[in-house]
Amino acid sequence: MIGKAGKPQFYSNRDYKHGTTEKVRVLLVNLGTPDSPTPQALKRYLKEFLSDPRVVEIPRLVWWPILILLF
Protein backbone atom coordinates (compact mmCIF):
# COMPACT_ATOMS: atom_id res chain seq x y z
CA MET A 1 0.00 0.00 0.00
CA ILE A 2 1.34 3.45 -0.89
CA GLY A 3 1.07 6.17 1.76
CA LYS A 4 0.47 9.90 1.36
CA ALA A 5 4.16 10.66 0.74
CA GLY A 6 4.24 8.14 -2.11
CA LYS A 7 6.21 5.64 -0.02
CA PRO A 8 5.17 2.06 0.76
CA GLN A 9 3.29 1.83 4.02
CA PHE A 10 2.63 -1.23 6.17
CA TYR A 11 -0.77 -1.77 7.73
CA SER A 12 -0.98 -4.38 10.45
CA ASN A 13 -3.76 -6.92 10.62
CA ARG A 14 -5.42 -6.08 13.94
CA ASP A 15 -7.96 -8.87 13.55
CA TYR A 16 -5.27 -11.58 13.49
CA LYS A 17 -5.64 -14.25 16.16
CA HIS A 18 -2.71 -16.50 16.99
CA GLY A 19 -3.30 -20.17 16.38
CA THR A 20 -5.50 -19.61 13.33
CA THR A 21 -4.61 -20.90 9.87
CA GLU A 22 -3.44 -18.25 7.42
CA LYS A 23 -4.94 -18.07 3.94
CA VAL A 24 -2.51 -18.49 1.07
CA ARG A 25 -3.03 -16.57 -2.17
CA VAL A 26 -1.08 -16.67 -5.41
CA LEU A 27 -0.94 -13.81 -7.89
CA LEU A 28 0.15 -14.60 -11.43
CA VAL A 29 1.23 -11.65 -13.54
CA ASN A 30 2.61 -11.53 -17.07
CA LEU A 31 5.29 -8.85 -17.10
CA GLY A 32 6.20 -9.35 -20.73
CA THR A 33 9.19 -10.88 -22.41
CA PRO A 34 12.12 -9.67 -24.51
CA ASP A 35 11.46 -9.15 -28.23
CA SER A 36 13.86 -11.96 -29.13
CA PRO A 37 16.24 -14.38 -27.36
CA THR A 38 19.31 -12.22 -27.94
CA PRO A 39 21.54 -10.46 -25.41
CA GLN A 40 20.62 -7.05 -26.89
CA ALA A 41 16.87 -7.70 -26.59
CA LEU A 42 17.26 -9.01 -23.04
CA LYS A 43 19.32 -5.95 -22.08
CA ARG A 44 16.68 -3.60 -23.53
CA TYR A 45 13.86 -5.48 -21.75
CA LEU A 46 15.63 -5.51 -18.36
CA LYS A 47 16.51 -1.82 -18.58
CA GLU A 48 12.88 -0.93 -19.28
CA PHE A 49 11.57 -3.30 -16.58
CA LEU A 50 14.03 -2.14 -13.91
CA SER A 51 13.34 1.52 -14.74
CA ASP A 52 9.79 1.15 -13.42
CA PRO A 53 9.54 2.73 -9.93
CA ARG A 54 6.93 0.12 -9.00
CA VAL A 55 9.56 -2.61 -9.45
CA VAL A 56 12.54 -0.95 -7.75
CA GLU A 57 11.38 1.14 -4.80
CA ILE A 58 14.57 3.02 -3.99
CA PRO A 59 14.99 6.72 -4.82
CA ARG A 60 15.49 7.32 -8.53
CA LEU A 61 18.52 9.50 -7.83
CA VAL A 62 20.22 6.45 -6.30
CA TRP A 63 18.90 3.79 -8.69
CA TRP A 64 19.42 5.53 -12.03
CA PRO A 65 23.28 5.57 -11.90
CA ILE A 66 23.26 1.89 -10.86
CA LEU A 67 20.97 1.04 -13.76
CA ILE A 68 23.18 2.91 -16.22
CA LEU A 69 26.26 1.05 -14.93
CA LEU A 70 24.49 -2.30 -15.30
CA PHE A 71 23.26 -1.63 -18.82
C-alpha positions in Angstrom: 0.0 0.0 0.0 1.3 3.4 -0.9 1.1 6.2 1.8 0.5 9.9 1.4 4.2 10.7 0.7 4.2 8.1 -2.1 6.2 5.6 0.0 5.2 2.1 0.8 3.3 1.8 4.0 2.6 -1.2 6.2 -0.8 -1.8 7.7 -1.0 -4.4 10.5 -3.8 -6.9 10.6 -5.4 -6.1 13.9 -8.0 -8.9 13.6 -5.3 -11.6 13.5 -5.6 -14.3 16.2 -2.7 -16.5 17.0 -3.3 -20.2 16.4 -5.5 -19.6 13.3 -4.6 -20.9 9.9 -3.4 -18.3 7.4 -4.9 -18.1 3.9 -2.5 -18.5 1.1 -3.0 -16.6 -2.2 -1.1 -16.7 -5.4 -0.9 -13.8 -7.9 0.2 -14.6 -11.4 1.2 -11.6 -13.5 2.6 -11.5 -17.1 5.3 -8.9 -17.1 6.2 -9.4 -20.7 9.2 -10.9 -22.4 12.1 -9.7 -24.5 11.5 -9.2 -28.2 13.9 -12.0 -29.1 16.2 -14.4 -27.4 19.3 -12.2 -27.9 21.5 -10.5 -25.4 20.6 -7.1 -26.9 16.9 -7.7 -26.6 17.3 -9.0 -23.0 19.3 -6.0 -22.1 16.7 -3.6 -23.5 13.9 -5.5 -21.8 15.6 -5.5 -18.4 16.5 -1.8 -18.6 12.9 -0.9 -19.3 11.6 -3.3 -16.6 14.0 -2.1 -13.9 13.3 1.5 -14.7 9.8 1.1 -13.4 9.5 2.7 -9.9 6.9 0.1 -9.0 9.6 -2.6 -9.5 12.5 -1.0 -7.7 11.4 1.1 -4.8 14.6 3.0 -4.0 15.0 6.7 -4.8 15.5 7.3 -8.5 18.5 9.5 -7.8 20.2 6.4 -6.3 18.9 3.8 -8.7 19.4 5.5 -12.0 23.3 5.6 -11.9 23.3 1.9 -10.9 21.0 1.0 -13.8 23.2 2.9 -16.2 26.3 1.1 -14.9 24.5 -2.3 -15.3 23.3 -1.6 -18.8 
